[in-house]
Amino acid sequence: MKSNITIRDISNFLDKTIPLSWQESYDNAGLLYGNKDTICTGIYVCFDINSEIIDKAIENNCNFVVSHHPLVYKSLKKFTSEDNVTTTLTKAIENKVALYAAHTNLDSASNMGVNTLLAEKIGLKNIRPLHKENISDSGYFGLGAIGELEKEEEATVFLKKVKEILNIHNIKYVKGKRNKLKTIALCGGSGTDFVNEAIEAEVDCFLTGDVKYHQFLDCENRLLLADIGHFESECFIKEYLISLLSEKFCNFVPLFLDNSANHIMNI
């Protein structure tokens, strides 16, 4: 028996569960491309979108790709270049593959959002927001999180534990005021905009990704700042997306999960 679930049904469900009003002003979450009246043949879940992802979706008879990072952040004025965004979007349009992104709205969710999940994964208690907009929705948490460890831990012991839990190859960090850590702040993905908020909150450590050299220098002896990787700090959100969609649409739409570690290779 064929499914009668449409792109509209799935995108409306995601919009309701992870409201687009929770996304940051610079973001581009939601349905990026697709005819809402099209019957969905399958959903392909991934972290980032590129041309290979569209190929995999087509191979698996999936005409709907749900990603964490949106393919298009800024307005496109020309479609003549051969960059990843243009070639991937063109392939999606030519093959009628709809694209949907759940990004900073998912980062900010209180129920299984990126930051609450990350905080739970590394064993924090009493989890609360690091940065919160003036949004009163009950499911909204905010960007970043602060929490406490069960007991104080030596900095190197804690970082080794984080490295193991998140399967991180390398952690760059700079020492803070204290060698023993209790209160931890974090922000999955790229969260260095919140370094000052972490310092003001008087936490012992701030975990995030995409830390620049001078940001490390500015924090030395003030805050243990650790770069745990953009991808590594939030890639687990794919599992949440697939469980969310499976629970709602498992009787109608087959789901496929992209398990690739990263598109950027290390030598």
Secondary structure, 3 states (H helix, E strand, C coil): CCCCCEHHHHHHHHHHHCCHHHCCCCCCCEEEECCCCCECCCEEEECCCCHHHHHHHHHCCCCEEEECCCCCCCCCCCCCCCCHHHHHHHHHHHCCCEEEECCHHHHCECCCCHHHHHHHHCCCEEEEEEECCCCCCCCECCEEEEEEEEEEEEHHHHHHHHHHHCCCCCCEEECCCCCEEEEEEEEEEECHHHHHHHHHCCCCEEEEECCCHHHHHHHCCCCEEEECCCCCCCCCHHHHHHHHHHHHHCCCCCEEECCCCCCCCCC
